[in-house]
Amino acid sequence: MNNAQRCLSSFHLSKHLTGNQRLWNAREEGQREHLKRGDRIRRRVGKREMINEGESGAYRNGGVKEYVAANYVRVLAKLDVLDAKNEKETAEGDFEDENGSGSKMNIYGHVATIDLSDANNKSEFLDEKFIRCLHEPVLIQNAFEKSRQGSASSWTLRKLLEAHEEEEKRTGGLFQTTVRVRMEDGVSSGNNGRRNAKAFVYAEQSHEAIRNRKFQPPSLTQQMPFANGLSRVLEYSGDGAYIQSELPSNLKDEMEHDYSRVFTSFENSEEFVESQPLRLWLSKRGSVSPLHFDASISTLTQLKGEKTFLLFAPFSGLSQCYLYPDWHPLRRRSQLSIDDERIRNGLRAYEATLSEGDVLIFPPRWLHHVESSNKTNYSVSITRRYIYNASSGVNTDTSYALRFAKWAKTRDKGTKALSRLYSSGMVNPDFPSRFNLAVIDLDEDGKCPKLCETKTFERNVQEKWKVCVKALSDRIVARTKNISSICVRGSIARGAAVDFESDCDLIVVFENERPNEQELQDLRSELEDVRAQEFPFAKKVDVRFEKNRDELNAEQLFTLATSSLCVSGEDIPKSSSRMAPVRTSNLTLLEDVDSAIENGSEKAMSWACKRCLRAAFESQKRTRFTREISRCCEIVCEEDYPKKKYEVGDLETALVIAVKGPKMVFGDAYWLEMSTALLKRLSNCILSAKI
Ligand SMILES: O=C(O)CCC(=O)C(=O)O
């Protein structure tokens, strides 16, 4: 039983069923009555003649405007000032920042970012393939249609108020705004006993324990005219309010139109169905939605102000965030606040800060903590959510990207995840079946013992590959002088070559002088012709020409000694003395990763992933050494995952990219941005002192 399970099994709702009726005073009774009325009203949508029966006198006698008159004047007076301030001023705080912010968190990395205003970005829409393969959060910057200036991207509080009033009028008061109101004495988030004056915790209001008043929820929702909601959000500071409400239909149209580049693919796809109507989130600066997860694919569009998300991958998040049990009114929520040490020390967050015009898309079951920035007076966001439509039957595509997405959805950690990856066929384990040239057990001094003499070209290599390598080697000897040694390495040397997949990987070492570049180029072409005509089962010939036998450096000697077999000439590995493994310097890791990102080709991304996997392996003192990336990955998963060194899935993802390329993992649309984020996270994690 792990900590989280222990915590859940010992968690008794009764502890939290205060029985304290103090809070259910006349005011709350009034609210509950109001809620009940709200429910009734909703049920009666379309039956206008019945509304007035159960509605308050205010509606009967005058209508919306009179009902909110007192607030209305006050709110209106403030709106334009607030709108203007939000544009250009940093808000002055009337909360001190006792909640802490994301900066205290252990940040694992920023989420992948796609800037749609980037002139180089050729994608007009987020395509369906991308959405289907989405397995981590993505921030879409500048997502609105620039040509549509004057609509959703420039909504003001006044415009929101007018649009809501229009809808309220049109529906005769049926359309009401939902406002989450924090209860004054509510335990806001977590069991650390601290009240968080800025947090708005969702509670399942239909839960029996709340209906029976056995559990005092940290917040309740109330239906009210928008003007009232707005005045509560902007003016109250004690118990606080947060509008979390369905968007009126006229605003919906504008929003959908402005952000069509993000939503078109969702809308056109039979594979996704919308799981919740568009929802408006209007909060005062500093408001917090504490750690929780949702079951849908969520999108949050930031229209005004700035919001910061801290997100946690499902595997680590769900198991380590001390979630309330499923039967609890606060289910899907964490019992801990974000500044609890158990979270700060045990988990790493993916961070995303949204500015106006940005959209964050995140998959189901990613825990998130959300803070409206203190920089502006208020924040306005819209959420839109989707679920996979299981009955669509569309998902028949068996591409690697889809297979990978399926794997990623349920990915486990470490070696288990790796073996599932192998069994899915996305990458081959690449383990030597008969001879172990790939992993070397180091001796007590950390050096490689002399290689076992039983490993020879004649004994190790599969028959038909032997013929192929010999023929190529003979051609090299016939064409060039001064050869000291010809070796073969890779899967052929391990006796694990696979038809039409394995390259013929040769190393030629010269005695002293090497032929000039043109001669070597001609020789390469000739060898390629021989392969194509006589040995088509070999994928290609890859020849590395080393300069001078006596000038081989430690790394070259080590590579020869540990991963190659002599085909012809001097058996250099055999004559080499015991050597310590030559590790690749981690000093240049960030630089190497950055230059691969700058290069931006698929090949560069694969290379950088390989580089990271080797660096992850070599950054630790180990008793084994290997240059094989799948073995590097396996050993790191075996030894480092349990110490929480890497986020679940990143190493395995890097392995698939290294072998199959980034498109196989992320699809055709945004493989560059997604693999860039992965490489940044991984390289920082490898070098970070914390791991
Ligand atoms: O914006 C917020 O405060 C919370 C949004 C959220 O939690 C969500 O979209 O799931």
PDBQT file of the ligand as one rigid body, heavy atoms in Angstrom, charges set to zero:
ROOT
HETATM    1  O1  LIG A 701      -9.512  28.903 -14.621  1.00  0.00    +0.000 OA
HETATM    2  C1  LIG A 701      -9.699  28.379 -13.545  1.00  0.00    +0.000 C 
HETATM    3  O2  LIG A 701      -9.713  28.992 -12.483  1.00  0.00    +0.000 OA
HETATM    4  C2  LIG A 701      -9.884  26.895 -13.464  1.00  0.00    +0.000 C 
HETATM    5  C3  LIG A 701     -10.069  26.235 -14.769  1.00  0.00    +0.000 C 
HETATM    6  C4  LIG A 701     -10.090  24.760 -14.623  1.00  0.00    +0.000 C 
HETATM    7  O3  LIG A 701      -9.794  24.221 -13.621  1.00  0.00    +0.000 OA
HETATM    8  C5  LIG A 701     -10.444  23.918 -15.747  1.00  0.00    +0.000 C 
HETATM    9  O4  LIG A 701     -10.634  24.418 -16.835  1.00  0.00    +0.000 OA
HETATM   10  O5  LIG A 701     -10.537  22.713 -15.535  1.00  0.00    +0.000 OA
ENDROOT
TORSDOF 0
